[in-house]
Amino acid sequence: MDVWSDGDIVLETPKFQVVRRTGSPGSSQSLYYVNHPGAVAILPILDDERIVLVRNRRWAVNKELLEIPAGTRRPGEHPQATAIRELSEETGYSARIWQEVLEFYVSPGITNERMTLFFARDLVPGSPHLEPDEDLRVEIATVEQCKMALQDGLICDAKSIIALLVFFSRRQFVA
């Protein structure tokens, strides 16, 4: 039984809302969370199994991170449509083969954001067309370079770590 109210929006931005929920009537307990429309992450895999990554300036951590392409879903947009759009915008690549791999909560202690992970294969190169607020550069890395980047902490965001670990584990079982 849910004892929390639906909540009141205390901040609304173009991509998410901050919601305040209170406990049952008479309770003074409150919590705040980010209401998010959902997102996608894409592991673009070239024919020789090199991985397409992006160097992305992340203002919340004031760092440039090496990560896989990703993006927020638009209202009513199917996750694969978002993935197709984001891969093209951020890297210029399009993919002929899409595999939905898994869904996960990004950080359920503070947000209801669910991310859908896709593997993209049979890639066709093109030119990126970044959003005005994006500061990205495409980098291509071998599997070994990705493993070293994980080990050295150069790839340190959850979606990229999850995607690469799932990819590595599945490669071990393919003859």
C-alpha positions in Angstrom: 0.0 0.0 0.0 1.4 3.4 -1.1 1.3 5.8 1.9 2.8 8.6 -0.1 0.8 11.3 -1.9 1.2 11.8 -5.6 3.2 14.9 -4.9 3.5 18.5 -5.8 5.8 19.8 -8.6 8.2 22.2 -6.9 10.4 22.7 -10.0 9.8 22.1 -13.7 12.4 22.1 -16.4 12.3 21.1 -20.1 13.6 17.6 -19.3 12.4 16.8 -15.7 10.4 17.8 -12.7 11.3 17.9 -9.0 8.4 16.5 -7.0 7.7 16.8 -3.3 5.7 13.9 -1.8 4.3 13.9 1.7 3.3 10.9 3.9 -0.2 10.0 4.8 -2.6 12.7 6.1 -1.2 14.3 9.3 2.3 13.1 8.6 5.0 15.8 8.3 7.4 13.4 6.5 8.3 14.5 3.0 10.6 13.4 0.2 11.8 15.0 -3.0 12.5 13.1 -6.2 13.2 13.9 -9.9 10.3 12.8 -12.1 12.0 11.9 -15.4 10.4 10.8 -18.8 13.0 8.0 -19.2 16.2 7.8 -21.3 18.2 5.5 -23.5 21.8 4.4 -23.7 23.4 3.0 -26.9 26.4 0.8 -27.2 27.4 1.3 -30.9 29.5 -1.7 -32.0 31.5 -1.5 -35.2 31.9 -4.6 -37.4 35.4 -5.2 -36.0 33.9 -4.9 -32.4 35.4 -1.5 -31.7 33.1 0.7 -29.7 31.9 4.2 -30.5 32.2 6.4 -27.5 31.8 10.1 -26.9 33.7 12.5 -24.7 31.0 14.5 -23.1 31.2 17.6 -21.0 29.1 16.9 -17.9 28.3 20.1 -16.0 26.9 18.4 -12.9 30.3 16.8 -12.1 32.3 19.5 -13.8 34.2 17.0 -15.9 34.5 15.6 -19.4 33.5 12.0 -19.3 34.2 9.1 -21.7 30.9 7.4 -22.2 28.4 5.7 -24.5 25.8 7.8 -26.4 22.6 8.4 -24.5 19.6 10.8 -24.3 16.3 11.6 -22.8 13.1 10.4 -24.3 10.6 13.0 -25.7 7.0 12.8 -24.5 5.4 9.7 -26.1 8.6 8.7 -27.9 9.3 5.0 -28.1 12.8 4.1 -26.6 14.1 2.7 -29.9 13.1 5.9 -31.7 15.0 7.9 -29.0 18.0 5.6 -29.5 18.0 6.0 -33.3 17.8 9.8 -32.9 20.4 10.1 -30.2 23.0 7.8 -32.0 22.7 10.0 -35.1 22.7 13.3 -33.3 25.7 12.5 -31.0 27.9 10.3 -33.3 26.6 10.7 -36.8 26.2 6.9 -37.1 23.0 5.1 -38.0 22.5 1.4 -37.2 20.9 -1.3 -39.3 20.6 -3.8 -36.3 19.1 -2.8 -33.0 19.0 -5.0 -29.9 17.1 -3.9 -26.8 19.3 -5.4 -24.0 17.8 -4.3 -20.7 16.1 -1.6 -18.6 17.3 -0.3 -15.3 16.7 2.5 -12.8 19.5 5.1 -13.0 19.4 6.2 -9.4 16.2 5.1 -7.6 17.0 6.9 -4.4 16.5 10.3 -6.1 14.8 9.7 -9.5 12.2 7.5 -11.2 14.3 7.6 -14.4 14.4 4.3 -16.2 17.0 3.8 -18.9 16.7 1.4 -21.8 20.0 0.0 -23.1 20.4 -0.9 -26.7 23.2 -2.5 -28.7 23.6 -1.0 -32.1 25.3 -2.9 -34.9 26.0 -2.8 -38.6 26.8 0.9 -38.3 26.8 3.4 -41.1 28.9 6.5 -40.6 27.6 10.0 -41.0 28.0 13.5 -39.5 26.8 14.3 -35.9 24.3 17.1 -35.5 24.6 18.1 -31.8 22.0 20.0 -29.8 23.1 23.6 -28.9 23.8 22.6 -25.3 25.9 19.5 -26.2 29.7 19.5 -26.2 30.7 16.0 -27.5 33.6 14.4 -29.4 33.4 10.9 -30.9 36.1 8.4 -30.0 36.5 4.9 -31.3 38.0 2.3 -28.8 38.9 -1.3 -29.0 37.5 -3.8 -26.5 40.9 -3.8 -24.7 41.0 0.0 -24.6 37.5 0.0 -23.1 38.6 -2.6 -20.5 41.6 -0.4 -19.6 39.4 2.7 -19.4 37.1 1.0 -17.0 40.0 -0.3 -14.9 41.6 3.1 -14.8 38.4 4.9 -14.0 38.3 6.8 -17.3 34.8 5.3 -18.0 33.0 6.0 -14.7 29.3 6.6 -15.4 26.9 3.9 -14.6 25.2 3.5 -18.0 28.5 3.0 -19.8 29.9 0.6 -17.1 26.7 -1.5 -17.3 26.6 -1.5 -21.1 30.3 -2.6 -21.4 30.1 -5.2 -18.7 27.0 -6.8 -20.3 28.8 -6.7 -23.7 32.0 -8.2 -22.3 30.0 -11.0 -20.6 28.1 -11.9 -23.7 31.2 -11.9 -25.9 32.7 -14.6 -23.6 29.9 -17.0 -24.5 29.9 -16.5 -28.3 31.9 -19.1 -30.2 
